[in-house]
Amino acid sequence: MEQSGKIGKEKLSCRGITKSFSSSSGNFEVLHDLTFDVYENEFLVLFGPGQCGKTTLLYMLAGLEECTEGEVFHNGEPVTGPAPSRAVVYQTMALFPWMTVWDNVSFSQKVRKAEKKVIAERTQYFIDLVGLTGFEKSYPVQLSGGMKQRVGIARAYCSDPDVLLMDEPFGHLDAQTRYMMQESLGKIWENEKRTIVFVTNNIEEALYLADRIILLSDCPSQIKKEYRITLPRPRSLVSPEFLKLRKEITEQMNMSD
């Protein structure tokens, strides 16, 4: 199930990107010469050991971090900074605490001054899609961790991004809630396709969600291997095929370069 060949229209393209940070002890290279594409409506997972630069790479795709070398392109245009067309969902969801679920989800549409009817229809659609019907008037403080992440996902989708960038959004949740959120996100993506780039260091999560996995090495991170995941959805975490891939990718990640 190793990646090979083109699988659609490129939405994001990385060409020879390298990222270094300066410190008192000198330059520290986090990412080294990465070249890859992300395709339309693909669910791509960036997977690798902790502290290998996955979040830095995601922020470069978002335009929140600049490349030291190389370039990132979105629909063929150079990424020079953040843009509404690339929405980011963070690990700790930064909801507006003074706003209700409805107001948080509808925020981007209101900023764009969309018609009231459009705002109402889209907001309710995405609240329903993430399973929060009936919580429209609730405030973030009244919600569980998983529910807050659902609001964040609905808000990101409602902004109508071309690409959705997700930085370990379920990493701080307990195991049961995390699995439920993985299930929910898989269903949401099936119903409302978007190009998604998802960062995780959890192999089960990567295999459960991904169309394709890019496996990164330790710092300075390079692409160790790519896997196209063709397991049928919804996926069983205990199927022989799932367990075989889990073992193969884990061994590859732990293998010395």
FENWOBEL-V133911 format. One record per residue. RES is the residue in three letters. SS is DSSP state (2 for helix, 1 for strand, 0 for the rest). OMEGA is omega in radians with two decimals (* if undefined). Layout:
# FENWOBEL-V133911
res=RES ss=SS omega=OMEGA
res=RES ss=SS omega=OMEGA
This chain:
# FENWOBEL-V133911
res=MET ss=0 omega=3.11
res=GLU ss=1 omega=-3.11
res=GLN ss=0 omega=3.00
res=SER ss=0 omega=3.06
res=GLY ss=0 omega=-3.12
res=LYS ss=0 omega=-3.08
res=ILE ss=0 omega=3.10
res=GLY ss=0 omega=-3.13
res=LYS ss=0 omega=3.12
res=GLU ss=1 omega=3.03
res=LYS ss=1 omega=3.07
res=LEU ss=1 omega=3.09
res=SER ss=1 omega=3.06
res=CYS ss=1 omega=-3.10
res=ARG ss=1 omega=3.06
res=GLY ss=1 omega=-3.05
res=ILE ss=1 omega=3.11
res=THR ss=1 omega=3.12
res=LYS ss=1 omega=3.09
res=SER ss=1 omega=3.06
res=PHE ss=1 omega=3.11
res=SER ss=1 omega=3.05
res=SER ss=1 omega=-3.12
res=SER ss=0 omega=-3.13
res=SER ss=0 omega=3.10
res=GLY ss=1 omega=3.14
res=ASN ss=1 omega=3.08
res=PHE ss=1 omega=-3.12
res=GLU ss=1 omega=-3.11
res=VAL ss=1 omega=-3.12
res=LEU ss=1 omega=-3.07
res=HIS ss=1 omega=2.92
res=ASP ss=1 omega=3.13
res=LEU ss=1 omega=3.07
res=THR ss=1 omega=3.09
res=PHE ss=1 omega=3.10
res=ASP ss=1 omega=2.99
res=VAL ss=1 omega=-2.98
res=TYR ss=1 omega=-3.10
res=GLU ss=0 omega=3.12
res=ASN ss=0 omega=3.10
res=GLU ss=0 omega=2.98
res=PHE ss=1 omega=-3.10
res=LEU ss=1 omega=3.09
res=VAL ss=1 omega=2.98
res=LEU ss=1 omega=-3.01
res=PHE ss=1 omega=3.10
res=GLY ss=1 omega=-3.12
res=PRO ss=0 omega=3.10
res=GLY ss=0 omega=3.10
res=GLN ss=0 omega=3.13
res=CYS ss=0 omega=3.07
res=GLY ss=0 omega=-3.11
res=LYS ss=2 omega=-3.14
res=THR ss=2 omega=3.08
res=THR ss=2 omega=3.12
res=LEU ss=2 omega=3.13
res=LEU ss=2 omega=3.14
res=TYR ss=2 omega=3.06
res=MET ss=2 omega=3.06
res=LEU ss=2 omega=-3.13
res=ALA ss=2 omega=-3.05
res=GLY ss=0 omega=3.13
res=LEU ss=0 omega=3.07
res=GLU ss=0 omega=3.11
res=GLU ss=0 omega=3.04
res=CYS ss=0 omega=2.98
res=THR ss=0 omega=3.02
res=GLU ss=1 omega=3.11
res=GLY ss=1 omega=-3.04
res=GLU ss=1 omega=3.05
res=VAL ss=1 omega=3.13
res=PHE ss=1 omega=3.03
res=HIS ss=1 omega=-3.05
res=ASN ss=0 omega=3.06
res=GLY ss=0 omega=-3.13
res=GLU ss=1 omega=3.14
res=PRO ss=1 omega=3.06
res=VAL ss=0 omega=-3.10
res=THR ss=0 omega=-3.14
res=GLY ss=0 omega=3.13
res=PRO ss=0 omega=3.11
res=ALA ss=0 omega=3.12
res=PRO ss=0 omega=-3.13
res=SER ss=0 omega=3.09
res=ARG ss=1 omega=-3.10
res=ALA ss=1 omega=-3.14
res=VAL ss=1 omega=3.00
res=VAL ss=1 omega=-3.03
res=TYR ss=0 omega=3.12
res=GLN ss=0 omega=3.05
res=THR ss=0 omega=-3.00
res=MET ss=0 omega=-3.10
res=ALA ss=0 omega=3.07
res=LEU ss=0 omega=3.05
res=PHE ss=0 omega=-3.01
res=PRO ss=0 omega=-3.12
res=TRP ss=0 omega=-3.12
res=MET ss=0 omega=3.05
res=THR ss=1 omega=3.05
res=VAL ss=2 omega=-3.12
res=TRP ss=2 omega=-3.08
res=ASP ss=2 omega=3.07
res=ASN ss=2 omega=-3.08
res=VAL ss=2 omega=-3.05
res=SER ss=2 omega=-2.98
res=PHE ss=2 omega=-3.07
res=SER ss=2 omega=3.12
res=GLN ss=2 omega=3.11
res=LYS ss=2 omega=3.11
res=VAL ss=2 omega=3.12
res=ARG ss=0 omega=-3.12
res=LYS ss=0 omega=3.06
res=ALA ss=0 omega=3.11
res=GLU ss=0 omega=-3.09
res=LYS ss=2 omega=-3.14
res=LYS ss=2 omega=3.12
res=VAL ss=2 omega=3.13
res=ILE ss=2 omega=-3.10
res=ALA ss=2 omega=-3.09
res=GLU ss=2 omega=-3.09
res=ARG ss=2 omega=-3.14
res=THR ss=2 omega=-3.13
res=GLN ss=2 omega=-3.14
res=TYR ss=2 omega=-3.08
res=PHE ss=2 omega=3.02
res=ILE ss=2 omega=3.09
res=ASP ss=2 omega=-3.07
res=LEU ss=2 omega=-3.12
res=VAL ss=0 omega=3.04
res=GLY ss=0 omega=-3.14
res=LEU ss=0 omega=3.08
res=THR ss=0 omega=-3.12
res=GLY ss=0 omega=-3.13
res=PHE ss=0 omega=-3.07
res=GLU ss=0 omega=-3.07
res=LYS ss=0 omega=-3.13
res=SER ss=0 omega=3.08
res=TYR ss=1 omega=-3.11
res=PRO ss=2 omega=-3.12
res=VAL ss=2 omega=-3.13
res=GLN ss=2 omega=-3.04
res=LEU ss=0 omega=3.02
res=SER ss=0 omega=3.12
res=GLY ss=2 omega=3.14
res=GLY ss=2 omega=3.13
res=MET ss=2 omega=3.09
res=LYS ss=2 omega=3.12
res=GLN ss=2 omega=3.07
res=ARG ss=2 omega=3.09
res=VAL ss=2 omega=3.13
res=GLY ss=2 omega=3.12
res=ILE ss=2 omega=3.11
res=ALA ss=2 omega=3.13
res=ARG ss=2 omega=3.13
res=ALA ss=2 omega=3.12
res=TYR ss=2 omega=-3.08
res=CYS ss=2 omega=3.10
res=SER ss=0 omega=3.07
res=ASP ss=0 omega=3.14
res=PRO ss=0 omega=3.03
res=ASP ss=0 omega=-3.13
res=VAL ss=1 omega=3.10
res=LEU ss=1 omega=-3.09
res=LEU ss=1 omega=-2.99
res=MET ss=1 omega=-3.05
res=ASP ss=1 omega=3.14
res=GLU ss=0 omega=-3.01
res=PRO ss=0 omega=-3.12
res=PHE ss=0 omega=-3.01
res=GLY ss=0 omega=-3.07
res=HIS ss=0 omega=-3.10
res=LEU ss=0 omega=3.05
res=ASP ss=0 omega=-2.98
res=ALA ss=2 omega=-3.10
res=GLN ss=2 omega=3.13
res=THR ss=2 omega=3.14
res=ARG ss=2 omega=3.13
res=TYR ss=2 omega=3.12
res=MET ss=2 omega=3.13
res=MET ss=2 omega=3.05
res=GLN ss=2 omega=3.09
res=GLU ss=2 omega=-3.10
res=SER ss=2 omega=-3.12
res=LEU ss=2 omega=3.09
res=GLY ss=2 omega=3.14
res=LYS ss=2 omega=3.12
res=ILE ss=2 omega=-3.13
res=TRP ss=2 omega=3.10
res=GLU ss=2 omega=-3.11
res=ASN ss=2 omega=-3.05
res=GLU ss=0 omega=-3.02
res=LYS ss=0 omega=3.02
res=ARG ss=0 omega=2.93
res=THR ss=1 omega=-3.10
res=ILE ss=1 omega=2.94
res=VAL ss=1 omega=-2.96
res=PHE ss=1 omega=3.13
res=VAL ss=1 omega=3.05
res=THR ss=1 omega=2.93
res=ASN ss=0 omega=3.11
res=ASN ss=0 omega=-3.04
res=ILE ss=2 omega=3.12
res=GLU ss=2 omega=3.13
res=GLU ss=2 omega=3.13
res=ALA ss=2 omega=-3.09
res=LEU ss=2 omega=-3.12
res=TYR ss=2 omega=-2.99
res=LEU ss=2 omega=-2.83
res=ALA ss=0 omega=2.78
res=ASP ss=0 omega=-3.11
res=ARG ss=1 omega=3.12
res=ILE ss=1 omega=2.96
res=ILE ss=1 omega=-3.13
res=LEU ss=1 omega=-3.13
res=LEU ss=1 omega=3.11
res=SER ss=0 omega=2.97
res=ASP ss=0 omega=3.14
res=CYS ss=0 omega=-0.13
res=PRO ss=0 omega=-2.97
res=SER ss=1 omega=2.97
res=GLN ss=0 omega=3.12
res=ILE ss=1 omega=3.11
res=LYS ss=1 omega=-3.06
res=LYS ss=1 omega=3.04
res=GLU ss=1 omega=3.14
res=TYR ss=1 omega=2.96
res=ARG ss=1 omega=-3.05
res=ILE ss=0 omega=-3.07
res=THR ss=0 omega=3.10
res=LEU ss=0 omega=-3.14
res=PRO ss=0 omega=3.10
res=ARG ss=0 omega=-0.13
res=PRO ss=0 omega=-2.99
res=ARG ss=0 omega=3.07
res=SER ss=0 omega=-3.13
res=LEU ss=0 omega=-3.11
res=VAL ss=0 omega=3.09
res=SER ss=0 omega=3.13
res=PRO ss=2 omega=-3.12
res=GLU ss=2 omega=3.12
res=PHE ss=2 omega=-3.10
res=LEU ss=2 omega=3.11
res=LYS ss=2 omega=3.12
res=LEU ss=2 omega=3.11
res=ARG ss=2 omega=-3.14
res=LYS ss=2 omega=-3.09
res=GLU ss=2 omega=-3.09
res=ILE ss=2 omega=3.11
res=THR ss=2 omega=3.12
res=GLU ss=2 omega=3.13
res=GLN ss=2 omega=3.14
res=MET ss=2 omega=-3.10
res=ASN ss=2 omega=-3.11
res=MET ss=0 omega=3.12
res=SER ss=0 omega=3.12
res=ASP ss=0 omega=*
